[in-house]
Amino acid sequence: MVQAYILIQTEVGKARDVAAAINDVPGVVRVDAVTGPYDVVVLTEAHTVDELGKMIVSKVQMVPGITRTLTCSVVHL
């Protein structure tokens, strides 16, 4: 499995709505609202990097209220 964290910035006041919507996306393991420069952090997993990329672009980034995402792949050192 391939895992990645997605750091999400939302429109003002939309973090709760975004987190709730993303929680229903297949491949999402965990969703947390956080403080700081990002509003929501999501842990995702997929079988391949390509599958993960498709999920992020076609599902996560389409959620209303998201203004920016940053994807950080998990590496096992």
Residue, then its C-alpha position, 0 to 999 in steps of 0.5 A: m500500500v502507498q500512503a500519503y498525507i494531504l494538507i488542506q487549506t479551506e475557505v474561511g469557516k469551511a473546515r468542518d464541511v470539508a472534513a466531513a465530505i472527505n471522510d466519505v471518500p474511499g481510500v481516506v484513512r483518517v481526517d483531522a481538523v488542525t490549527g496552523p497554516y492548514d485547516v484539515v490533514v488527511l491520511t490516505e492510502a491506495h494500492t499504487v501511486d497512480e491510484l492515489g493520484k487519481m483519488i486525490v485529483s478526482k475526489v479530494q480536490m473536487v470537494p467544495g471549500i478547498t482552496r489548496t492542497l499539498t500531498c506528502s508521500v509516506v516513506h519508510l526509512 
